[in-house]
Every structure is written in structure tokens, then in C-alpha cells.
Amino acid sequence: MLHLGLGSFHRAHQAAYLQALRGAGEVQWSLAGTNLRPDMADVLNALRAQNGAYTLETVSPAGEYRYERIEAIQEIIPYVPGQAAMLARGADPATRIISFTVTEAGYYLNHEHRLDLSYPDLLVDLECARRGQLRAEGTTIYGAITAILRARMAAKAGPVTLLNCDNLRHNGERFRAGLLDFIEYAGDAPLLAWAQAHTASPNTMVDRITPRPPADLRGRVRHATGWDDAAPVTAESFIQWVIEDDFIAGRPAWERVGVELVQSVQPYEEAKIRILNASHSCIAWAATLCGLQYIHEGVRTPAIRQMAYDYVTNDAIPCLSQPGHASPVDLPAYRDVVLERFSNPAIRDTNQRVAADGFAKIPGFIAPTVRERLAAHAEIDSVAMLPALFLAVLQRWHAGQLSYTYQDQSMNPAVAHAICAAADPVEALCADKILWGDIAGEARLTDAVRRAASRVAQLQAAA
């Protein structure tokens, strides 16, 4: 497996599953990994110095710590302009799966789930692809995969599965649509036909809370294990991976170590996105407004926990389990497990990390629930709290009063400032088509968010 994006989540999740499988005796699969941009040189250098090995610390909600040496990543490919080593590994017939971890914003998709060519990065990559090149200073996922597939086709290396490992809804099929669009726009008809016939892109759902490694993690690992590890990662003890069993060139026997191989990932994916991801953002935005630093502090604040609980109970669960279409997930139990996981003080996951990328999370995590509740002529007061909380955070950012640096790959700063500076910011937010699509400007949405904004103001005043 070649993995693109050797961040903490991959090393705490996919690599940990493969390590478990290797521990069970299945050692014919291993990982090679690299990054598409030169922004993690220190981590890659540390991993190379340790022959790809590192320590995974996990912490349960009860405060139980466990340390494991992960040795599933057998090859670290350093980032260099042109990525010749990455292309060679991707074109090797022994490489049967190319996996990647990309944020929601990294897919550059419009509301029709097709490639959005308004992004300068994409246009530069397309021009490079037309010349048969890979951009030297870093690339989009489409530029990288197109270059790998082109090299693989030339080498007659055979089929390969392209495996998403991230939170995008319907990630496999949406990535595939974007990739095929990219190759078509690049004008490479032979590669387009080859990719359609020789690749598979299963949908997946991944879950494990993995905060940025804190400064004291290396010392904790050294104290607990004696290993002086320059690239450790920490995560919660909970882990889940659901994959549609649609692989074109073989796969590890992941089912032996708890991975759920299913016909359709959709009900698991929807439960995770609408219950876990959306309530995670709800808590981070609310806790930010209350002057808190960590997610667990927000969950342990009764008013904030109640907001998340009410959103899931009143709006998300009714959407996920319709009469005659019961979810395979026990939704109330899942809600309670999620809130327990978020309350884990040992994880020390920051509101800054979870509050990021609101301009991608509103349309991806929250708007579908609003849309479905409105279509059912149901109340949306509980889910309306989430965009109201986000707007309040955005207004602090606009005023230069946010306690941390807000990061949002999908945000157009000029548009965000205009929303906040409007005579009616609630109306401006609810009218934004990027956030809301076909329900933008819907009066019931605007009215509900306006009522929610009053409750958010009360929350801030109490804090």
C-alpha cells in the first residue's frame, strides 16, 4: 500500500490496523508513505531515521494509557520536487492499493460533486498534467494520482485500488468523479479509459479522535516505555473503519482485526458524519465562545453538552432512521458513546483544531440534516444552533477577537468578512449558496438561525 499523507491520523488509524494484522501473522502487506507537500519534513525525517517505526499512545475515557510500537510503515519516501520516488512506488506492480488522507476542502468539488475549476491550485495542476508533468512545489490529490496512474499505465503495472481515508461523504465515488474530470480536462483520453477500467474507489468511513501530538508526548513515551521516539502519536482508544468491499487488486484481510467490510458504507458514514462530526464542531464552536481551550471542557459544560445532545436527538437521529429504513447503527447508543469519547480529558483535543474548516463542514456535515428536516416540514431549532454558533465564531474572527488563528481551506476571506459586515449577518450567512446550496435563503432556515443566534448570545453572556 502506498499512502499519501503521513499525518497523525493515518499513523494512528490505518497503520495501526495493518500493524494488528501483521501481529496476527499476515505480513505480506506493508505500507510505503509520503506527503504531497513539503510541510512535514521534520516528521518524515524522524520516521526515516527510525526506519518507519514510531510509538502510538492510546488513552481510554477511563484514563488507561497503552503504548504500542507501530512498524507497518516499511518505507518512508521523502518529499522532493517532482516526486520521482513516489511515482516509482506507485507504478510498481507490487503496489496494489494507493490510499490517501485529504481534508474535505482538498477535493475541490462543487455542489454537483464535480471538479470546481475556480481554484488556482487545480488550474496549475491541470496545466502541468497537460504537459505530462507533476507540479514541483506540491500538488493536489488529483495531480498526484493522475501522475501515478500515468506512470502505472506506461509500466503496464496492472490495476490498483484508490482508497480514501477521510471524512468526505461518499468519499470514494466523489473522489473518483473528481479524478476522472481532472484527467478529462487534462486531455488524456487513453489514461481516462485506462483509469476507468483499471481502478476501483470504494467508499469508506474512518473514525478515531487523533489530536495534534502535544509537546510533552515524547517525554511521556520515554518515561512509559524507554523509547526516545521523535515521531510519536496519541489517540483515543476507540477506533473504527468501515469499507465497501470493492477492491480490484486484492486487499489485506482486515476483517481479522475488526475492520467492517460491507456492501454499503452509507448508513455508517451518515451516522458518523451527522452525529460525531457535526456535534464535534458544535462543541468546538460553543466552547470557543465560552473561552475554553479543549473539547472535553466543552462536553463537561452542561449547556454545551445539552446543545449537542439535543441536536443529535431531535434532528440527526430522525433523519438517519426513517420508518421502514432502520439504521444498522444503534443511534442513541452511538450518540452516548460519542459524547463519552469527547469527554476524555486525556486526549486534550483543542477547540482550535476541531473548529477549523467551517465553510466545508456546514455544507458537508450540517446542511443535509437541515435540508431533510425542512423537506419533512419538521422543526429545525436544534440543528440551527450549529450555524448560529459558527457565525458567532466567524464574527469574532472578523473583529480580530478570536483567541486562536482560525484555519479554513474552503473559506474565501472576502466573502466571510462580507457576511459578518452585512446589515443582517444571519440573513447573509443563510443566503450563501456555497454553504447551503438549494436551501440558501430559505425563510424557515433564516428564522431558525435567528432564534438560535439569540440563544448563542445568551450562552456567551453567561460565559
LOBAGU-937728 format. One record per residue (C-alpha): x, y, z; residue in three letters; residue number from 1. Coordinates in steps of 0.5 Angstrom, whole numbers, plus 500, padded with zeros to 3 digits. Layout:
% LOBAGU-937728
{atom {X, Y, Z}, ALA, NUM};
...
% end
This chain:
% LOBAGU-937728
{atom {500, 500, 500}, MET, 1};
{atom {502, 507, 498}, LEU, 2};
{atom {500, 512, 503}, HIS, 3};
{atom {500, 520, 501}, LEU, 4};
{atom {499, 524, 508}, GLY, 5};
{atom {503, 521, 513}, LEU, 6};
{atom {500, 526, 519}, GLY, 7};
{atom {498, 523, 526}, SER, 8};
{atom {491, 521, 524}, PHE, 9};
{atom {494, 516, 519}, HIS, 10};
{atom {499, 513, 523}, ARG, 11};
{atom {494, 512, 529}, ALA, 12};
{atom {489, 509, 525}, HIS, 13};
{atom {491, 506, 518}, GLN, 14};
{atom {498, 504, 520}, ALA, 15};
{atom {495, 501, 527}, ALA, 16};
{atom {490, 497, 523}, TYR, 17};
{atom {496, 494, 519}, LEU, 18};
{atom {500, 493, 525}, GLN, 19};
{atom {495, 489, 528}, ALA, 20};
{atom {494, 485, 522}, LEU, 21};
{atom {502, 484, 522}, ARG, 22};
{atom {502, 482, 529}, GLY, 23};
{atom {496, 477, 527}, ALA, 24};
{atom {501, 473, 522}, GLY, 25};
{atom {499, 477, 516}, GLU, 26};
{atom {506, 480, 514}, VAL, 27};
{atom {505, 480, 506}, GLN, 28};
{atom {502, 487, 506}, TRP, 29};
{atom {506, 493, 508}, SER, 30};
{atom {506, 501, 508}, LEU, 31};
{atom {510, 506, 504}, ALA, 32};
{atom {508, 513, 505}, GLY, 33};
{atom {510, 520, 503}, THR, 34};
{atom {507, 527, 503}, ASN, 35};
{atom {505, 531, 497}, LEU, 36};
{atom {507, 538, 500}, ARG, 37};
{atom {514, 540, 504}, PRO, 38};
{atom {510, 542, 510}, ASP, 39};
{atom {512, 536, 515}, MET, 40};
{atom {520, 535, 513}, ALA, 41};
{atom {521, 534, 521}, ASP, 42};
{atom {516, 528, 522}, VAL, 43};
{atom {519, 525, 515}, LEU, 44};
{atom {526, 526, 517}, ASN, 45};
{atom {525, 523, 524}, ALA, 46};
{atom {521, 517, 521}, LEU, 47};
{atom {526, 515, 516}, ARG, 48};
{atom {531, 516, 522}, ALA, 49};
{atom {527, 511, 526}, GLN, 50};
{atom {526, 506, 520}, ASN, 51};
{atom {519, 508, 519}, GLY, 52};
{atom {517, 506, 527}, ALA, 53};
{atom {514, 510, 532}, TYR, 54};
{atom {510, 510, 538}, THR, 55};
{atom {502, 510, 539}, LEU, 56};
{atom {500, 512, 545}, GLU, 57};
{atom {492, 511, 546}, THR, 58};
{atom {488, 513, 552}, VAL, 59};
{atom {481, 511, 554}, SER, 60};
{atom {476, 515, 557}, PRO, 61};
{atom {477, 512, 564}, ALA, 62};
{atom {485, 514, 563}, GLY, 63};
{atom {488, 508, 562}, GLU, 64};
{atom {494, 509, 558}, TYR, 65};
{atom {497, 504, 553}, ARG, 66};
{atom {504, 504, 548}, TYR, 67};
{atom {505, 500, 542}, GLU, 68};
{atom {511, 500, 537}, ARG, 69};
{atom {508, 501, 530}, ILE, 70};
{atom {512, 498, 525}, GLU, 71};
{atom {508, 497, 519}, ALA, 72};
{atom {511, 503, 515}, ILE, 73};
{atom {516, 500, 512}, GLN, 74};
{atom {518, 505, 507}, GLU, 75};
{atom {519, 513, 508}, ILE, 76};
{atom {519, 517, 502}, ILE, 77};
{atom {522, 524, 503}, PRO, 78};
{atom {518, 529, 499}, TYR, 79};
{atom {523, 532, 494}, VAL, 80};
{atom {520, 537, 488}, PRO, 81};
{atom {518, 532, 482}, GLY, 82};
{atom {517, 526, 487}, GLN, 83};
{atom {520, 521, 483}, ALA, 84};
{atom {521, 516, 488}, ALA, 85};
{atom {513, 517, 490}, MET, 86};
{atom {512, 516, 482}, LEU, 87};
{atom {516, 510, 482}, ALA, 88};
{atom {513, 506, 488}, ARG, 89};
{atom {506, 508, 485}, GLY, 90};
{atom {508, 505, 479}, ALA, 91};
{atom {511, 498, 482}, ASP, 92};
{atom {506, 492, 480}, PRO, 93};
{atom {507, 490, 488}, ALA, 94};
{atom {503, 497, 490}, THR, 95};
{atom {496, 494, 490}, ARG, 96};
{atom {493, 500, 494}, ILE, 97};
{atom {494, 507, 494}, ILE, 98};
{atom {491, 511, 500}, SER, 99};
{atom {491, 518, 502}, PHE, 100};
{atom {488, 522, 507}, THR, 101};
{atom {485, 529, 505}, VAL, 102};
{atom {481, 534, 508}, THR, 103};
{atom {474, 536, 506}, GLU, 104};
{atom {477, 542, 503}, ALA, 105};
{atom {482, 538, 499}, GLY, 106};
{atom {477, 535, 494}, TYR, 107};
{atom {476, 542, 490}, TYR, 108};
{atom {469, 539, 489}, LEU, 109};
{atom {462, 544, 487}, ASN, 110};
{atom {455, 542, 490}, HIS, 111};
{atom {454, 538, 484}, GLU, 112};
{atom {460, 534, 487}, HIS, 113};
{atom {464, 535, 480}, ARG, 114};
{atom {471, 539, 480}, LEU, 115};
{atom {471, 546, 481}, ASP, 116};
{atom {476, 550, 477}, LEU, 117};
{atom {475, 556, 480}, SER, 118};
{atom {481, 554, 485}, TYR, 119};
{atom {488, 557, 482}, PRO, 120};
{atom {492, 550, 485}, ASP, 121};
{atom {487, 546, 481}, LEU, 122};
{atom {489, 550, 475}, LEU, 123};
{atom {496, 550, 476}, VAL, 124};
{atom {496, 542, 476}, ASP, 125};
{atom {492, 542, 470}, LEU, 126};
{atom {497, 545, 466}, GLU, 127};
{atom {502, 541, 469}, CYS, 128};
{atom {498, 535, 467}, ALA, 129};
{atom {497, 537, 460}, ARG, 130};
{atom {505, 538, 460}, ARG, 131};
{atom {506, 531, 463}, GLY, 132};
{atom {509, 534, 469}, GLN, 133};
{atom {508, 534, 476}, LEU, 134};
{atom {508, 541, 480}, ARG, 135};
{atom {514, 542, 483}, ALA, 136};
{atom {512, 546, 489}, GLU, 137};
{atom {507, 541, 492}, GLY, 138};
{atom {501, 538, 488}, THR, 139};
{atom {493, 537, 489}, THR, 140};
{atom {491, 530, 490}, ILE, 141};
{atom {488, 530, 483}, TYR, 142};
{atom {495, 532, 480}, GLY, 143};
{atom {499, 527, 484}, ALA, 144};
{atom {494, 521, 483}, ILE, 145};
{atom {494, 523, 475}, THR, 146};
{atom {502, 523, 475}, ALA, 147};
{atom {502, 516, 479}, ILE, 148};
{atom {497, 513, 474}, LEU, 149};
{atom {500, 515, 468}, ARG, 150};
{atom {507, 512, 470}, ALA, 151};
{atom {503, 506, 472}, ARG, 152};
{atom {500, 505, 465}, MET, 153};
{atom {506, 506, 462}, ALA, 154};
{atom {509, 501, 466}, ALA, 155};
{atom {504, 496, 465}, LYS, 156};
{atom {503, 495, 472}, ALA, 157};
{atom {496, 493, 473}, GLY, 158};
{atom {490, 495, 477}, PRO, 159};
{atom {490, 499, 483}, VAL, 160};
{atom {485, 501, 488}, THR, 161};
{atom {485, 508, 490}, LEU, 162};
{atom {483, 508, 498}, LEU, 163};
{atom {480, 515, 501}, ASN, 164};
{atom {481, 515, 509}, CYS, 165};
{atom {478, 521, 511}, ASP, 166};
{atom {471, 525, 513}, ASN, 167};
{atom {468, 526, 506}, LEU, 168};
{atom {461, 524, 505}, ARG, 169};
{atom {461, 518, 499}, HIS, 170};
{atom {469, 520, 499}, ASN, 171};
{atom {470, 514, 494}, GLY, 172};
{atom {465, 516, 489}, GLU, 173};
{atom {466, 523, 490}, ARG, 174};
{atom {474, 523, 489}, PHE, 175};
{atom {473, 518, 483}, ARG, 176};
{atom {468, 523, 480}, ALA, 177};
{atom {473, 529, 481}, GLY, 178};
{atom {479, 525, 479}, LEU, 179};
{atom {476, 523, 472}, LEU, 180};
{atom {474, 530, 471}, ASP, 181};
{atom {481, 532, 472}, PHE, 182};
{atom {484, 527, 467}, ILE, 183};
{atom {479, 529, 462}, GLU, 184};
{atom {480, 536, 463}, TYR, 185};
{atom {488, 535, 462}, ALA, 186};
{atom {486, 532, 455}, GLY, 187};
{atom {489, 525, 456}, ASP, 188};
{atom {484, 520, 453}, ALA, 189};
{atom {488, 514, 454}, PRO, 190};
{atom {489, 515, 461}, LEU, 191};
{atom {482, 516, 462}, LEU, 192};
{atom {480, 510, 459}, ALA, 193};
{atom {485, 506, 463}, TRP, 194};
{atom {483, 509, 470}, ALA, 195};
{atom {476, 507, 469}, GLN, 196};
{atom {478, 500, 467}, ALA, 197};
{atom {484, 499, 472}, HIS, 198};
{atom {482, 503, 478}, THR, 199};
{atom {477, 502, 484}, ALA, 200};
{atom {475, 507, 489}, SER, 201};
{atom {471, 504, 495}, PRO, 202};
{atom {467, 509, 500}, ASN, 203};
{atom {470, 509, 507}, THR, 204};
{atom {468, 511, 514}, MET, 205};
{atom {474, 512, 519}, VAL, 206};
{atom {474, 514, 526}, ASP, 207};
{atom {479, 516, 531}, ARG, 208};
{atom {480, 522, 535}, ILE, 209};
{atom {487, 524, 534}, THR, 210};
{atom {490, 531, 537}, PRO, 211};
{atom {496, 534, 534}, ARG, 212};
{atom {502, 531, 538}, PRO, 213};
{atom {503, 535, 545}, PRO, 214};
{atom {510, 538, 547}, ALA, 215};
{atom {510, 533, 552}, ASP, 216};
{atom {508, 527, 549}, LEU, 217};
{atom {516, 525, 547}, ARG, 218};
{atom {517, 525, 555}, GLY, 219};
{atom {511, 521, 556}, ARG, 220};
{atom {513, 516, 552}, VAL, 221};
{atom {520, 516, 554}, ARG, 222};
{atom {518, 515, 561}, HIS, 223};
{atom {513, 510, 560}, ALA, 224};
{atom {517, 505, 555}, THR, 225};
{atom {524, 508, 555}, GLY, 226};
{atom {524, 509, 548}, TRP, 227};
{atom {526, 516, 546}, ASP, 228};
{atom {521, 517, 540}, ASP, 229};
{atom {522, 523, 535}, ALA, 230};
{atom {515, 522, 532}, ALA, 231};
{atom {510, 519, 537}, PRO, 232};
{atom {503, 520, 536}, VAL, 233};
{atom {497, 520, 541}, THR, 234};
{atom {490, 518, 540}, ALA, 235};
{atom {484, 516, 544}, GLU, 236};
{atom {483, 508, 545}, SER, 237};
{atom {476, 508, 540}, PHE, 238};
{atom {478, 506, 533}, ILE, 239};
{atom {473, 504, 527}, GLN, 240};
{atom {474, 503, 520}, TRP, 241};
{atom {468, 501, 515}, VAL, 242};
{atom {470, 500, 508}, ILE, 243};
{atom {466, 498, 502}, GLU, 244};
{atom {469, 491, 500}, ASP, 245};
{atom {470, 493, 493}, ASP, 246};
{atom {478, 492, 491}, PHE, 247};
{atom {481, 491, 484}, ILE, 248};
{atom {488, 488, 486}, ALA, 249};
{atom {487, 485, 493}, GLY, 250};
{atom {487, 487, 500}, ARG, 251};
{atom {489, 485, 507}, PRO, 252};
{atom {485, 481, 511}, ALA, 253};
{atom {483, 487, 515}, TRP, 254};
{atom {476, 483, 518}, GLU, 255};
{atom {481, 479, 522}, ARG, 256};
{atom {483, 486, 526}, VAL, 257};
{atom {476, 489, 527}, GLY, 258};
{atom {475, 493, 520}, VAL, 259};
{atom {468, 492, 518}, GLU, 260};
{atom {468, 490, 510}, LEU, 261};
{atom {461, 492, 508}, VAL, 262};
{atom {456, 492, 502}, GLN, 263};
{atom {455, 500, 503}, SER, 264};
{atom {458, 504, 508}, VAL, 265};
{atom {453, 510, 507}, GLN, 266};
{atom {449, 508, 514}, PRO, 267};
{atom {455, 508, 518}, TYR, 268};
{atom {458, 514, 514}, GLU, 269};
{atom {452, 518, 515}, GLU, 270};
{atom {452, 517, 523}, ALA, 271};
{atom {459, 519, 524}, LYS, 272};
{atom {458, 525, 520}, ILE, 273};
{atom {452, 527, 523}, ARG, 274};
{atom {453, 525, 530}, ILE, 275};
{atom {460, 525, 531}, LEU, 276};
{atom {463, 530, 526}, ASN, 277};
{atom {457, 535, 527}, ALA, 278};
{atom {457, 535, 534}, SER, 279};
{atom {464, 536, 535}, HIS, 280};
{atom {464, 542, 531}, SER, 281};
{atom {458, 544, 535}, CYS, 282};
{atom {462, 543, 542}, ILE, 283};
{atom {468, 547, 539}, ALA, 284};
{atom {465, 553, 537}, TRP, 285};
{atom {461, 553, 543}, ALA, 286};
{atom {467, 552, 548}, ALA, 287};
{atom {471, 557, 544}, THR, 288};
{atom {465, 563, 545}, LEU, 289};
{atom {466, 561, 552}, CYS, 290};
{atom {473, 562, 553}, GLY, 291};
{atom {475, 554, 553}, LEU, 292};
{atom {481, 551, 550}, GLN, 293};
{atom {480, 544, 550}, TYR, 294};
{atom {474, 539, 547}, ILE, 295};
{atom {473, 536, 554}, HIS, 296};
{atom {472, 542, 557}, GLU, 297};
{atom {466, 544, 553}, GLY, 298};
{atom {463, 537, 554}, VAL, 299};
{atom {463, 538, 561}, ARG, 300};
{atom {460, 544, 561}, THR, 301};
{atom {452, 542, 562}, PRO, 302};
{atom {449, 548, 557}, ALA, 303};
{atom {454, 546, 551}, ILE, 304};
{atom {453, 538, 552}, ARG, 305};
{atom {446, 539, 552}, GLN, 306};
{atom {446, 543, 545}, MET, 307};
{atom {450, 537, 542}, ALA, 308};
{atom {445, 532, 545}, TYR, 309};
{atom {439, 536, 543}, ASP, 310};
{atom {442, 537, 536}, TYR, 311};
{atom {443, 529, 535}, VAL, 312};
{atom {437, 527, 539}, THR, 313};
{atom {432, 532, 536}, ASN, 314};
{atom {434, 533, 529}, ASP, 315};
{atom {440, 528, 527}, ALA, 316};
{atom {437, 521, 529}, ILE, 317};
{atom {430, 523, 526}, PRO, 318};
{atom {434, 524, 519}, CYS, 319};
{atom {438, 517, 520}, LEU, 320};
{atom {433, 512, 522}, SER, 321};
{atom {426, 513, 518}, GLN, 322};
{atom {420, 509, 518}, PRO, 323};
{atom {422, 502, 514}, GLY, 324};
{atom {429, 504, 514}, HIS, 325};
{atom {432, 503, 520}, ALA, 326};
{atom {440, 504, 521}, SER, 327};
{atom {444, 498, 522}, PRO, 328};
{atom {447, 503, 528}, VAL, 329};
{atom {444, 504, 535}, ASP, 330};
{atom {444, 511, 534}, LEU, 331};
{atom {442, 513, 541}, PRO, 332};
{atom {448, 509, 544}, ALA, 333};
{atom {452, 512, 539}, TYR, 334};
{atom {451, 519, 541}, ARG, 335};
{atom {452, 517, 548}, ASP, 336};
{atom {459, 514, 546}, VAL, 337};
{atom {461, 520, 542}, VAL, 338};
{atom {459, 524, 548}, LEU, 339};
{atom {463, 520, 553}, GLU, 340};
{atom {469, 520, 548}, ARG, 341};
{atom {469, 527, 547}, PHE, 342};
{atom {469, 528, 555}, SER, 343};
{atom {476, 524, 555}, ASN, 344};
{atom {481, 529, 559}, PRO, 345};
{atom {487, 526, 557}, ALA, 346};
{atom {486, 527, 549}, ILE, 347};
{atom {487, 534, 550}, ARG, 348};
{atom {484, 536, 543}, ASP, 349};
{atom {484, 543, 542}, THR, 350};
{atom {477, 547, 540}, ASN, 351};
{atom {482, 551, 535}, GLN, 352};
{atom {483, 544, 531}, ARG, 353};
{atom {476, 542, 531}, VAL, 354};
{atom {473, 549, 530}, ALA, 355};
{atom {477, 549, 523}, ALA, 356};
{atom {474, 549, 516}, ASP, 357};
{atom {467, 551, 518}, GLY, 358};
{atom {466, 553, 511}, PHE, 359};
{atom {467, 546, 509}, ALA, 360};
{atom {463, 543, 515}, LYS, 361};
{atom {457, 547, 514}, ILE, 362};
{atom {455, 544, 507}, PRO, 363};
{atom {458, 537, 509}, GLY, 364};
{atom {456, 536, 516}, PHE, 365};
{atom {450, 540, 517}, ILE, 366};
{atom {446, 543, 511}, ALA, 367};
{atom {444, 536, 509}, PRO, 368};
{atom {440, 535, 516}, THR, 369};
{atom {437, 542, 515}, VAL, 370};
{atom {435, 540, 508}, ARG, 371};
{atom {432, 534, 510}, GLU, 372};
{atom {428, 537, 516}, ARG, 373};
{atom {425, 542, 512}, LEU, 374};
{atom {423, 538, 507}, ALA, 375};
{atom {419, 534, 512}, ALA, 376};
{atom {416, 540, 515}, HIS, 377};
{atom {420, 539, 522}, ALA, 378};
{atom {423, 544, 527}, GLU, 379};
{atom {430, 545, 526}, ILE, 380};
{atom {431, 549, 532}, ASP, 381};
{atom {436, 544, 535}, SER, 382};
{atom {441, 544, 529}, VAL, 383};
{atom {440, 551, 527}, ALA, 384};
{atom {444, 552, 534}, MET, 385};
{atom {450, 550, 530}, LEU, 386};
{atom {451, 555, 524}, PRO, 387};
{atom {449, 560, 529}, ALA, 388};
{atom {455, 558, 534}, LEU, 389};
{atom {459, 558, 527}, PHE, 390};
{atom {457, 565, 526}, LEU, 391};
{atom {459, 568, 533}, ALA, 392};
{atom {466, 565, 532}, VAL, 393};
{atom {466, 568, 525}, LEU, 394};
{atom {464, 575, 528}, GLN, 395};
{atom {470, 574, 533}, ARG, 396};
{atom {475, 572, 527}, TRP, 397};
{atom {472, 578, 523}, HIS, 398};
{atom {473, 583, 529}, ALA, 399};
{atom {480, 580, 531}, GLY, 400};
{atom {478, 578, 537}, GLN, 401};
{atom {479, 570, 536}, LEU, 402};
{atom {483, 567, 542}, SER, 403};
{atom {487, 563, 536}, TYR, 404};
{atom {489, 563, 529}, THR, 405};
{atom {482, 560, 525}, TYR, 406};
{atom {484, 556, 519}, GLN, 407};
{atom {479, 554, 514}, ASP, 408};
{atom {482, 552, 507}, GLN, 409};
{atom {475, 553, 504}, SER, 410};
{atom {474, 560, 506}, MET, 411};
{atom {474, 566, 502}, ASN, 412};
{atom {476, 571, 507}, PRO, 413};
{atom {473, 577, 503}, ALA, 414};
{atom {466, 573, 503}, VAL, 415};
{atom {467, 571, 510}, ALA, 416};
{atom {468, 579, 512}, HIS, 417};
{atom {462, 581, 508}, ALA, 418};
{atom {458, 576, 512}, ILE, 419};
{atom {460, 579, 518}, CYS, 420};
{atom {460, 586, 516}, ALA, 421};
{atom {453, 586, 513}, ALA, 422};
{atom {447, 589, 516}, ALA, 423};
{atom {444, 583, 518}, ASP, 424};
{atom {449, 577, 519}, PRO, 425};
{atom {444, 572, 520}, VAL, 426};
{atom {441, 573, 513}, GLU, 427};
{atom {448, 574, 510}, ALA, 428};
{atom {450, 567, 512}, LEU, 429};
{atom {444, 563, 511}, CYS, 430};
{atom {443, 566, 504}, ALA, 431};
{atom {450, 564, 502}, ASP, 432};
{atom {450, 558, 496}, LYS, 433};
{atom {457, 555, 498}, ILE, 434};
{atom {454, 554, 505}, LEU, 435};
{atom {447, 552, 504}, TRP, 436};
{atom {446, 550, 496}, GLY, 437};
{atom {439, 550, 494}, ASP, 438};
{atom {436, 552, 501}, ILE, 439};
{atom {440, 558, 501}, ALA, 440};
{atom {436, 564, 503}, GLY, 441};
{atom {430, 559, 505}, GLU, 442};
{atom {426, 563, 510}, ALA, 443};
{atom {425, 558, 515}, ARG, 444};
{atom {433, 557, 516}, LEU, 445};
{atom {434, 564, 517}, THR, 446};
{atom {428, 565, 522}, ASP, 447};
{atom {431, 559, 526}, ALA, 448};
{atom {438, 561, 526}, VAL, 449};
{atom {436, 568, 528}, ARG, 450};
{atom {433, 565, 534}, ARG, 451};
{atom {439, 560, 535}, ALA, 452};
{atom {443, 567, 535}, ALA, 453};
{atom {439, 569, 541}, SER, 454};
{atom {441, 563, 545}, ARG, 455};
{atom {448, 564, 543}, VAL, 456};
{atom {448, 571, 545}, ALA, 457};
{atom {446, 568, 552}, GLN, 458};
{atom {451, 563, 552}, LEU, 459};
{atom {456, 568, 551}, GLN, 460};
{atom {453, 573, 556}, ALA, 461};
{atom {453, 567, 561}, ALA, 462};
{atom {460, 565, 560}, ALA, 463};
% end
